[in-house]
Amino acid sequence: MDVTPFQSARADRVTDGFCLRLNEKHGAFLAHGSFFGLEGLVRIGYACVTEVFRNGLNVLSDNLRELEERSNACAYISN
């Protein structure tokens, strides 16, 4: 999954802080792309029951939406 559109110039990169926060706050795990030499990407594991996977995707979607909203607010403030 390419998450580069959600990255900002700030230190809070999706493949670092975002993945860690997602796991700590919600128990959802994304493997950093850097583990595979693929900066700006994440790997989603799906070796689980359907309901767990569906809940994880919902958490991911909600958090990406929140990240995008924060990024848009920061862009607005800096202009």
C-alpha positions in Angstrom: 0.0 0.0 0.0 1.5 3.3 -1.0 1.1 5.9 1.7 3.3 8.6 0.3 0.3 10.9 -0.4 -0.2 11.0 3.4 3.3 11.9 4.3 4.3 15.4 5.2 7.5 17.3 5.3 7.4 17.1 9.1 9.2 14.5 11.1 6.0 12.5 11.7 6.3 10.2 8.7 3.7 7.6 7.9 6.1 4.7 7.9 7.5 5.7 11.3 5.3 7.5 13.8 2.0 6.6 12.1 2.6 2.9 12.2 3.8 2.9 15.8 0.9 5.0 16.9 -1.6 2.8 15.1 -0.3 -0.2 16.9 0.0 1.4 20.3 -3.5 3.1 20.3 -5.5 0.5 18.4 -3.5 -2.8 18.2 -3.5 -2.6 14.4 -0.1 -3.6 12.9 1.4 -2.3 9.7 4.9 -3.4 8.7 7.1 -0.5 7.8 8.1 -0.5 4.1 11.7 0.3 5.2 11.9 -3.3 6.5 11.7 -4.4 2.9 13.7 -1.5 1.4 10.5 0.2 0.3 10.3 3.7 1.9 6.9 5.3 1.8 5.1 2.0 1.7 3.5 -0.2 4.3 2.6 -3.9 4.3 -0.7 -5.1 5.6 -0.9 -8.6 7.1 -4.2 -10.4 6.5 -3.6 -13.8 8.0 -6.5 -13.5 10.5 -10.2 -14.0 10.6 -12.3 -11.7 8.4 -13.8 -9.7 11.2 -10.4 -8.8 12.7 -9.1 -7.8 9.2 -12.2 -5.7 8.6 -11.9 -3.9 11.9 -8.2 -3.3 11.2 -9.0 -1.8 7.8 -11.6 0.5 9.5 -9.0 1.7 12.0 -6.5 2.3 9.3 -9.0 4.2 7.2 -10.1 6.4 10.1 -6.5 7.2 11.0 -5.5 8.0 7.4 -8.5 10.3 7.1 -7.4 12.0 10.4 -3.9 12.3 9.1 -5.1 13.9 5.9 -7.3 16.4 7.7 -4.3 17.4 10.0 -2.1 17.7 6.9 -4.7 20.0 5.2 -5.0 22.1 8.3 -1.3 22.5 8.5 -1.1 23.5 4.8 -3.9 26.1 5.3 -2.1 27.6 8.4 1.2 27.8 6.6 -0.2 29.7 3.6 
